[in-house]
Amino acid sequence: METYKKIITTALFASTSFTSFAATIYLDPFADNLRLTDGASALSVVSESKSTLTGGSCVGTICKHNDNSQFSNDGTGGLMGLLPYTASLDTQGLGTDWVLDLEYEDVSGGYANGVSYYDDYKTFGFHLHNKLNGETHKIAELLVTGGHLEVGNSHIDGLFNYDWYDDTVDSDLATSFFNIKVNNTITSIYDLWEQGSDVAWRWDFNIAGGEEILYTGDSTAAFRDVSITGEMQIYAVDEPTTLAIFGIGLILLSSVNRKRFV
């Protein structure tokens, strides 16, 4: 019976992985349908991050992590462009007076076999900010569900979340800002979320100077400041693929059952 469970579990896990399909991204910053005509494959996101390490191995004031260490990251950044780079933010009405800021706090985790992993699932916050008058609107939360840091394969994964949104006090720009193409139709991520569909994201990034930059401090608390650059893709839920993979699992299970009774 355990074999059958593994078949079904494997099929269901495959159906919900981030390898479903990367969606084409359309931004509509001011709810005026002035979206990028050809869409974008990813968002170019940069961040300045302050990381705190506890339980590190230190020689003098220089510390590095071990498998008993914990870390937490705070940072700010923003959307620098759309990929391919020919897709200018100015096309979206951004990049001049308005910017899309990114903020996160206490995104934390630990280490296993020398690789860091995230285990405290905080949220990233996107805010639309006017550089001239300071006007700011919360646009989205990005719920962190996993990820890890290692040279050549650093990424954070998660889901879009709008539990915070209240249409009586929050800007309706949040409901129209992020859009993706689903079944050849451009749909806002907020609408998909409201309908109960999960929309995932993945931020693949590099740390300037490398992931192994050492911390300064002691084993109680050590710190480092790093610059992060990377690409954020958005992944839509592919229901037909989910059903197809689940169907394959059922077929395999049926096949195993038939062999048992032959």
FIFIKOL-51556 format. One record per residue (C-alpha): residue in three letters; x, y, z. Coordinates in steps of 0.25 Angstrom, whole numbers, padded with zeros to 4 digits, always signed. Layout:
<rs>
AlaXYZ ...
</rs>
This chain:
<rs>
Met+0000+0000+0000 Glu+0012+0009+0003 Thr+0016+0008-0012 Tyr+0002+0013-0016 Lys+0003+0025-0007 Lys+0016+0029-0012 Ile+0011+0028-0026 Ile+0000+0037-0023 Thr+0008+0047-0014 Thr+0019+0048-0025 Ala+0008+0051-0036 Leu+0001+0062-0027 Phe+0015+0068-0023 Ala+0019+0069-0038 Ser+0006+0076-0041 Thr+0008+0087-0031 Ser+0023+0089-0033 Phe+0028+0102-0038 Thr+0031+0096-0052 Ser+0017+0097-0057 Phe+0019+0109-0066 Ala+0024+0123-0065 Ala+0013+0133-0068 Thr+0015+0145-0077 Ile+0014+0157-0068 Tyr+0006+0170-0070 Leu+0007+0182-0061 Asp-0004+0192-0060 Pro+0001+0202-0049 Phe-0011+0212-0050 Ala-0023+0203-0054 Asp-0023+0210-0068 Asn-0021+0197-0076 Leu-0008+0204-0081 Arg+0000+0190-0080 Leu+0012+0186-0087 Thr+0008+0181-0101 Asp+0017+0169-0102 Gly+0017+0165-0087 Ala+0029+0162-0079 Ser+0036+0149-0076 Ala+0041+0153-0062 Leu+0043+0165-0053 Ser+0057+0170-0050 Val+0058+0172-0035 Val+0069+0178-0027 Ser+0071+0179-0012 Glu+0080+0183-0001 Ser+0079+0173+0010 Lys+0084+0173+0025 Ser+0086+0159+0030 Thr+0088+0155+0045 Leu+0094+0142+0048 Thr+0093+0135+0062 Gly+0101+0123+0067 Gly+0112+0125+0057 Ser+0126+0120+0057 Cys+0135+0132+0060 Val+0150+0134+0060 Gly+0152+0148+0066 Thr+0141+0157+0060 Ile+0140+0149+0047 Cys+0128+0138+0047 Lys+0123+0128+0038 His+0110+0119+0039 Asn+0110+0105+0043 Asp+0098+0095+0044 Asn+0094+0100+0057 Ser+0093+0115+0053 Gln+0081+0123+0050 Phe+0079+0135+0041 Ser+0069+0146+0038 Asn+0069+0156+0027 Asp+0063+0170+0026 Gly+0064+0178+0013 Thr+0058+0188+0004 Gly+0059+0189-0011 Gly+0050+0190-0023 Leu+0046+0187-0037 Met+0057+0192-0047 Gly+0052+0187-0060 Leu+0045+0177-0068 Leu+0051+0165-0076 Pro+0054+0165-0087 Tyr+0062+0178-0084 Thr+0055+0184-0096 Ala+0043+0185-0088 Ser+0044+0199-0081 Leu+0037+0202-0068 Asp+0034+0216-0075 Thr+0025+0208-0084 Gln+0017+0205-0071 Gly+0017+0219-0066 Leu+0027+0215-0056 Gly+0042+0220-0054 Thr+0039+0235-0054 Asp+0031+0240-0043 Trp+0026+0226-0038 Val+0035+0214-0033 Leu+0031+0200-0028 Asp+0038+0198-0015 Leu+0040+0185-0008 Glu+0041+0183+0007 Tyr+0044+0170+0016 Glu+0047+0168+0030 Asp+0051+0156+0038 Val+0051+0146+0027 Ser+0059+0135+0034 Gly+0064+0121+0034 Gly+0075+0111+0038 Tyr+0085+0102+0031 Ala+0087+0088+0027 Asn+0099+0082+0021 Gly+0105+0096+0019 Val+0093+0101+0011 Ser+0083+0111+0017 Tyr+0068+0109+0016 Tyr+0056+0118+0020 Asp+0047+0113+0031 Asp+0040+0125+0036 Tyr+0030+0129+0025 Lys+0029+0144+0026 Thr+0024+0153+0015 Phe+0030+0162+0005 Gly+0023+0175+0003 Phe+0022+0183-0011 His+0018+0198-0010 Leu+0015+0208-0021 His+0023+0220-0017 Asn+0022+0234-0022 Lys+0036+0240-0021 Leu+0031+0255-0022 Asn+0020+0255-0011 Gly+0022+0242-0004 Glu+0009+0237-0007 Thr+0010+0221-0005 His+0000+0210-0008 Lys+0002+0196-0003 Ile+0001+0187-0016 Ala+0004+0172-0012 Glu+0009+0163-0002 Leu+0018+0152-0006 Leu+0017+0140+0004 Val+0030+0133+0006 Thr+0028+0117+0005 Gly+0043+0113+0003 Gly+0056+0115-0003 His+0071+0114+0000 Leu+0084+0120-0002 Glu+0096+0113-0009 Val+0106+0118-0020 Gly+0099+0117-0033 Asn+0086+0113-0028 Ser+0080+0124-0019 His+0065+0126-0019 Ile+0053+0129-0011 Asp+0039+0123-0014 Gly+0025+0127-0010 Leu+0011+0131-0013 Phe+0004+0144-0016 Asn-0005+0148-0004 Tyr-0016+0158-0002 Asp-0022+0154+0011 Trp-0018+0168+0016 Tyr-0026+0175+0005 Asp-0039+0183+0010 Asp-0046+0191-0001 Thr-0051+0201+0009 Val-0037+0206+0013 Asp-0027+0201+0002 Ser-0024+0206-0012 Asp-0031+0198-0023 Leu-0018+0200-0030 Ala-0014+0187-0023 Thr-0025+0179-0030 Ser-0020+0183-0044 Phe-0005+0185-0043 Phe+0000+0171-0046 Asn-0006+0163-0057 Ile-0003+0150-0064 Lys-0008+0143-0077 Val-0016+0131-0074 Asn-0023+0123-0085 Asn-0019+0134-0095 Thr-0027+0144-0086 Ile-0020+0155-0078 Thr-0025+0154-0063 Ser-0021+0161-0051 Ile-0014+0153-0040 Tyr-0023+0159-0030 Asp-0035+0153-0037 Leu-0029+0139-0038 Trp-0026+0140-0023 Glu-0040+0144-0020 Gln-0045+0132-0028 Gly-0037+0123-0020 Ser-0026+0120-0030 Asp-0011+0120-0025 Val-0001+0129-0033 Ala+0013+0126-0029 Trp+0026+0134-0031 Arg+0041+0130-0031 Trp+0052+0140-0029 Asp+0065+0135-0034 Phe+0077+0144-0030 Asn+0092+0146-0028 Ile+0098+0153-0016 Ala+0109+0163-0020 Gly+0122+0157-0015 Gly+0117+0143-0014 Glu+0108+0135-0004 Glu+0119+0132+0005 Ile+0122+0147+0010 Leu+0126+0145+0025 Tyr+0119+0152+0036 Thr+0125+0162+0046 Gly+0122+0161+0061 Asp+0121+0149+0071 Ser+0114+0136+0072 Thr+0102+0143+0079 Ala+0100+0153+0067 Ala+0108+0155+0055 Phe+0104+0164+0043 Arg+0107+0166+0028 Asp+0101+0175+0018 Val+0099+0170+0003 Ser+0094+0175-0010 Ile+0084+0165-0017 Thr+0080+0165-0031 Gly+0071+0155-0039 Glu+0060+0151-0047 Met+0046+0149-0041 Gln+0037+0140-0050 Ile+0022+0138-0047 Tyr+0016+0124-0049 Ala+0001+0121-0052 Val-0007+0109-0047 Asp-0008+0100-0059 Glu-0021+0092-0056 Pro-0021+0083-0068 Thr-0007+0079-0065 Thr-0011+0076-0050 Leu-0022+0067-0054 Ala-0014+0060-0065 Ile-0003+0057-0055 Phe-0013+0053-0045 Gly-0019+0044-0055 Ile-0005+0038-0058 Gly-0004+0034-0044 Leu-0018+0027-0044 Ile-0014+0020-0057 Leu-0001+0015-0050 Leu-0009+0011-0038 Ser-0019+0003-0046 Ser-0008-0004-0053 Val-0001-0008-0040 Asn-0014-0013-0035 Arg-0017-0021-0048 Lys-0003-0028-0047 Arg-0006-0032-0032 Phe-0018-0040-0036 Val-0013-0046-0049 
</rs>
